[in-house]
Amino acid sequence: MIQLKGEPMKVIRTLNQHGFKAYLVGGCVRDYLLGKEPQDFDIATDAKPEDVIHLFEKTIPTGIKHGTVTVIINGVKIEVTTFRIEKEYKNHRWPKVEFINSLFEDLRRRDFTINAMAYHPDEGLIDYFGGIEDLKNKIVRCVGNPHERFFEDALRILRCIRFVTQLSFVIENETFEALKSLKDLLKKISKERINIELSKTLESKNSSYGLKLLYESGVGSIIISEYSQIYLYLSQVEFDFIPTKFKVPAFFACLKDNTLIEKLMRDLKFEKKKINAAAKLCNYLTMECSQDKLVKKIFFEEEKEAEEILTTISILKSDHRILQIFNDLKRENKLIHKKDVQLRGEDLLILGLKGEMIGKVLKSVYEYILENPEKNNKDEILNYVNLYLQQGKN
């Protein structure tokens, strides 16, 4: 059923040969069972962190306090964690950890049944909590009492929505009811962690499903007070088809208010690059001009991402004509990038222009070539500049 790769197999075998138990656990088991190639490998063992460090040549003490050591074999990183139970959670997130010798107890502390399975190449699949059945039925269900699981670690509320979105599963009823009733606990979770889970949900292929779950559960409004406004807008467009890298910026851009967008994204600790992308989309989304002018301007200003941005704007505006116009103008060779304009600031210096005047003339030239790409040669542009300067004198 599971064809274990060589590196995690070597870790398990090495630990076994030295008298320790070791099992592949968590998301990588789930991914194998779903026919996906795991991106990360986690192994649970009764070996203590110091034993793991002693047994393997290359290790990183990733989280010694919580029993985790990263073993590196052939460049593959494998998280090896001592069997543990978690208790006395602080701020509904951070637990005290106690090392144990029981795989059952270690799996019982985990969040969802589909993440609480283990595998050993000799023993096969170990499933104490019905994870395989839930995988078959496409259900995300908490291990044990869902109120306890979410109360222990409130981030699991967002992880639950993220998993069902990525996997196109459904949330089991009791789990969903607990999620809704405890959603306010998310106020105690760090903005950085919320950012990560929200971003993964938005960047999923089935992201519109995640948007709906965040809305129907009330979770969205806990993490972003304007969530209802965002959802009511995005539920009317084909959000799933927005290019992945622009999904998060588009999510915020639909508010059409750059001051508010920057405030919300800064609060959620988004990087400057994402904030700038959202502001850019907002500007294009609110620009009052013809479709033809909008297409030309986006292509002119966006050297590397023009097509992705045009796709995003066409979806946010529910206007597929934008892409048709883009294809027509491209075929007719009526589009140009700013970098290809045959005039530089140095050319204006030679004409004797200085300071702010150079910026004003360049801006006018850009507008001229934007509308008349066939005039993009130095002689034509210098003629235009001379006319512009003469009109200014008059």
Secondary structure as GFF3:
##gff-version 3
##sequence-region A 1 394
A	DSSP	alpha_helix	6	17	.	.	.	ID=ss1
A	DSSP	beta_strand	22	25	.	.	.	ID=ss2
A	DSSP	alpha_helix	27	33	.	.	.	ID=ss3
A	DSSP	beta_strand	41	45	.	.	.	ID=ss4
A	DSSP	alpha_helix	49	55	.	.	.	ID=ss5
A	DSSP	beta_strand	59	63	.	.	.	ID=ss6
A	DSSP	three_ten_helix	64	66	.	.	.	ID=ss7
A	DSSP	beta_strand	68	73	.	.	.	ID=ss8
A	DSSP	beta_strand	76	82	.	.	.	ID=ss9
A	DSSP	beta_strand	84	90	.	.	.	ID=ss10
A	DSSP	beta_strand	94	99	.	.	.	ID=ss11
A	DSSP	alpha_helix	103	108	.	.	.	ID=ss12
A	DSSP	three_ten_helix	113	115	.	.	.	ID=ss13
A	DSSP	beta_strand	118	120	.	.	.	ID=ss14
A	DSSP	beta_strand	124	126	.	.	.	ID=ss15
A	DSSP	alpha_helix	131	137	.	.	.	ID=ss16
A	DSSP	beta_strand	139	140	.	.	.	ID=ss17
A	DSSP	alpha_helix	146	152	.	.	.	ID=ss18
A	DSSP	alpha_helix	155	167	.	.	.	ID=ss19
A	DSSP	beta_strand	170	171	.	.	.	ID=ss20
A	DSSP	alpha_helix	173	181	.	.	.	ID=ss21
A	DSSP	three_ten_helix	183	188	.	.	.	ID=ss22
A	DSSP	alpha_helix	191	202	.	.	.	ID=ss23
A	DSSP	alpha_helix	207	217	.	.	.	ID=ss24
A	DSSP	alpha_helix	219	223	.	.	.	ID=ss25
A	DSSP	alpha_helix	227	234	.	.	.	ID=ss26
A	DSSP	three_ten_helix	239	241	.	.	.	ID=ss27
A	DSSP	three_ten_helix	244	246	.	.	.	ID=ss28
A	DSSP	alpha_helix	247	253	.	.	.	ID=ss29
A	DSSP	alpha_helix	258	267	.	.	.	ID=ss30
A	DSSP	alpha_helix	272	286	.	.	.	ID=ss31
A	DSSP	alpha_helix	291	301	.	.	.	ID=ss32
A	DSSP	alpha_helix	306	316	.	.	.	ID=ss33
A	DSSP	alpha_helix	321	331	.	.	.	ID=ss34
A	DSSP	three_ten_helix	338	340	.	.	.	ID=ss35
A	DSSP	alpha_helix	345	350	.	.	.	ID=ss36
A	DSSP	alpha_helix	355	371	.	.	.	ID=ss37
A	DSSP	three_ten_helix	373	375	.	.	.	ID=ss38
A	DSSP	alpha_helix	378	393	.	.	.	ID=ss39
###
